[in-house]
Amino acid sequence: MTILLIEDEPLIARQLQKLVRQLEPGAVIDGPLATVQAVCDYFSGLRAAGHPLPNLVISDIQLADGVSFEAFRQVNLSSPIIFTTAYDEYAIRAFKLNSLDYLLKPIDPEELKAALAKYHRWLLTDTAGFGEQFRHFLHQMAEQTPSIHYKRRFTGHHLRQILSVPQEQVAYFIRNELIYLHTIEGKKLVTDYKTLDELEDLVDPACFFRANRQCLVYLDAVAGYRPYDSSKLQVLLKSPNEALELIVSKEKASAFRNWVEG
């Protein structure tokens, strides 16, 4: 049995690998893959070599360079999928109907165990229709894409006031116990978001980039970047914050360059 993991956050990916190894000790684990392009390359490589597809895919929805649906449409995936995400209103009914299971982050070991048990039960039933059902689901999602409305205004607490900030005035969001919004004018607001994962699913990926586990940066706030240690990148902001050293991991460096350069 081969299980492919698709997850762009290194810490979450390591935790997921550990859990899957504990729950499925006999499985071969491929990945984790962090980008749409990496997923496409992985499946192209399997097919070119004549190797079988993974028996099961455990995939995040939002990746470093887009959403995983983009890759699944391109590779014509027929393997069963367990989706993971931090955002519990992200078409949850559709995912429950069209995927093997749907887990919210942080992933609960017991829920993952139940999802894997569901997979093994599924193997004993008629599995032939899953691929066609999932392709229909992806087609529906593609048709809905133009109507997606990304969040473009954000509220935060500042000096006993609740301020509304349009995305054009956002420099970045950063996690430091709470989720803070920093504006291009230098204001620091406390938001009500619980995680950056939740926020990342709400914003337009063409405008915001998850540079690392702590920071989600807005495109127009980026002045440029420069090489950093071990193939990482340091983001240069138009309104520098001397207390912030914004580093993009080497796993996301290529996706970041593509995002900045359009």
C-alpha positions in Angstrom: 0.0 0.0 0.0 1.3 3.4 -1.0 0.0 6.6 0.6 0.8 10.0 -0.9 1.0 13.0 1.4 0.3 16.5 0.0 1.0 19.2 2.6 2.9 22.5 2.2 3.6 23.2 5.9 6.7 21.3 7.0 5.8 20.9 10.6 2.3 19.7 9.8 3.7 17.4 7.2 6.2 15.8 9.7 3.4 15.3 12.2 1.2 13.7 9.5 4.0 11.4 8.4 4.5 10.3 12.0 0.8 9.6 12.5 0.4 7.7 9.3 3.5 5.5 10.0 2.0 4.7 13.4 -1.4 3.8 12.0 -0.2 2.1 8.8 3.2 0.7 9.6 3.2 -1.5 6.5 2.5 1.4 4.1 5.0 3.1 1.8 4.7 6.9 2.3 5.5 9.2 -0.7 5.9 12.9 -0.3 5.1 15.2 1.3 4.6 17.3 -1.8 4.1 21.1 -1.2 3.0 22.5 -4.6 0.6 21.9 -7.4 3.6 21.6 -9.8 5.2 19.0 -7.5 2.0 16.9 -7.6 1.8 17.1 -11.4 5.5 16.1 -11.7 5.0 13.2 -9.3 2.1 11.7 -11.3 3.8 12.3 -14.6 6.9 10.5 -13.3 4.8 7.5 -12.2 3.0 7.2 -15.5 6.2 7.6 -17.5 7.9 4.9 -15.5 4.9 2.6 -15.7 4.5 2.6 -11.9 1.1 2.2 -10.2 -0.7 5.2 -8.7 -0.8 5.6 -4.9 -3.5 3.6 -3.2 -4.5 6.6 -1.1 -3.9 10.3 -1.1 -4.0 12.5 2.0 -4.1 16.1 0.7 -4.3 19.6 2.0 -6.5 21.9 -0.1 -4.5 25.1 -0.1 -0.9 24.5 -1.3 2.0 26.9 -1.7 1.2 27.8 -5.4 -2.6 27.1 -5.6 -5.2 24.6 -4.6 -4.8 20.9 -4.9 -7.8 20.6 -7.2 -5.8 22.2 -10.0 -3.3 19.3 -9.8 -6.0 16.6 -9.6 -7.7 17.9 -12.7 -4.5 17.9 -14.6 -3.4 14.4 -13.6 -6.9 12.8 -13.9 -6.6 11.3 -10.4 -8.7 8.3 -9.6 -7.2 7.3 -6.2 -9.3 7.9 -3.1 -8.6 11.1 -1.2 -8.7 12.2 2.4 -8.8 16.0 2.4 -7.3 18.1 5.2 -7.8 21.8 5.8 -8.1 24.4 8.6 -11.3 26.0 7.3 -14.4 24.1 8.3 -16.8 26.0 5.9 -14.9 25.2 2.8 -17.6 23.3 0.8 -17.6 20.8 3.6 -20.7 19.0 2.3 -19.2 18.6 -1.1 -16.0 17.1 0.3 -17.9 14.7 2.5 -19.8 13.5 -0.5 -17.0 13.3 -3.0 -13.9 12.3 -1.0 -13.2 9.4 1.2 -13.1 11.7 4.2 -12.5 15.3 5.3 -10.3 16.2 8.3 -9.9 19.6 10.0 -6.6 20.8 11.2 -5.0 20.3 13.6 -5.5 16.7 12.7 -6.8 14.6 15.6 -5.1 11.1 15.6 -8.4 9.4 16.4 -10.1 11.1 13.4 -7.3 10.1 11.1 -7.5 6.5 12.4 -11.2 6.5 11.7 -10.6 7.9 8.2 -8.0 5.1 7.4 -10.4 2.5 8.8 -13.0 3.9 6.4 -10.5 3.5 3.6 -10.0 -0.2 4.4 -13.8 -0.8 4.6 -14.1 1.0 1.2 -11.7 -1.5 -0.4 -14.2 -4.3 0.4 -17.0 -2.6 -1.5 -17.5 -1.6 -5.1 -14.7 0.9 -5.7 -15.1 1.3 -9.5 -17.2 4.4 -9.4 -15.0 6.7 -7.3 -12.8 8.0 -10.1 -15.7 9.1 -12.2 -17.5 10.6 -9.2 -14.5 12.6 -8.2 -13.9 13.9 -11.8 -17.5 15.1 -11.8 -16.8 16.9 -8.5 -13.7 18.6 -9.9 -15.7 19.7 -12.9 -18.3 21.2 -10.6 -15.6 23.0 -8.5 -14.1 24.4 -11.7 -17.4 25.8 -12.7 -17.8 27.5 -9.3 -14.4 29.0 -9.3 -15.4 32.3 -11.1 -18.0 32.9 -8.4 -15.6 32.5 -5.5 -15.5 35.7 -3.4 -12.2 36.2 -1.5 -12.1 38.3 1.6 -10.9 41.8 0.8 -11.5 43.7 4.0 -10.3 42.7 7.5 -11.1 43.9 10.9 -8.8 44.3 13.9 -8.6 45.7 17.4 -6.5 48.9 17.8 -6.6 51.3 20.8 -10.0 50.1 21.9 -11.4 50.5 18.4 -12.3 48.0 15.8 -10.9 49.1 12.5 -11.8 47.9 9.0 -8.7 47.5 6.8 -8.9 47.0 3.0 -6.4 44.5 1.7 -4.6 47.2 -0.2 -3.5 48.6 3.2 -2.3 45.3 4.5 1.4 44.6 4.7 1.2 41.1 6.3 -0.5 38.9 8.9 1.8 37.3 11.5 1.2 34.7 14.2 2.6 35.3 17.6 0.2 33.5 19.9 -2.5 35.7 18.4 -2.9 36.6 14.7 -1.8 40.2 14.1 -2.5 42.4 11.1 0.3 44.9 10.2 -0.7 47.7 7.9 1.6 49.5 5.4 1.3 52.5 7.7 2.8 50.6 10.6 -0.3 49.9 12.6 -0.5 46.6 14.5 -4.0 45.2 15.0 -5.1 42.1 16.8 -7.5 40.0 14.7 -10.0 37.4 15.8 -8.7 34.7 13.5 -7.6 31.5 15.4 -5.0 30.3 12.8 -3.2 31.5 9.7 -4.5 28.4 8.0 -8.1 29.7 8.5 -7.1 33.1 7.1 -5.2 31.7 4.2 -8.3 29.9 2.9 -10.2 33.2 2.9 -7.8 35.3 0.9 -6.9 35.4 -2.8 -3.7 33.4 -3.3 -2.8 35.7 -6.2 -2.5 38.5 -3.6 -1.3 36.8 -0.4 1.5 34.3 0.1 2.2 32.0 3.1 5.9 32.7 3.4 6.3 30.4 6.5 4.3 29.1 9.4 4.2 32.5 11.1 3.6 35.0 8.2 1.1 35.6 5.4 2.3 38.5 3.2 0.5 40.8 0.8 2.0 41.1 -2.7 1.9 44.9 -3.0 3.8 45.2 0.3 6.8 43.3 -1.2 9.6 45.4 -2.5 11.7 42.4 -3.5 13.7 39.6 -2.1 17.3 38.4 -1.7 19.1 35.0 -1.2 19.3 33.8 2.3 21.0 30.9 4.0 20.5 27.3 2.6 18.5 28.3 -0.5 16.0 30.3 1.5 14.8 33.8 0.6 14.5 36.9 2.7 11.5 39.1 1.8 12.1 42.8 1.5 9.1 44.9 2.4 8.3 48.4 1.1 7.6 49.5 4.8 10.4 47.6 6.6 9.8 46.4 10.1 13.1 46.2 11.9 11.9 43.6 14.3 10.7 41.2 11.5 13.1 39.0 9.5 10.7 37.5 7.0 12.2 34.3 5.6 10.7 32.0 2.9 11.7 28.4 3.4 13.7 26.6 0.6 10.6 24.4 0.0 8.6 27.5 -0.9 11.3 29.6 -2.5 10.5 28.7 -6.1 6.7 29.2 -5.6 7.4 32.5 -4.0 9.5 33.7 -6.9 6.8 32.7 -9.3 4.2 34.5 -7.2 6.2 37.8 -7.0 7.1 37.7 -10.7 3.5 36.9 -11.8 
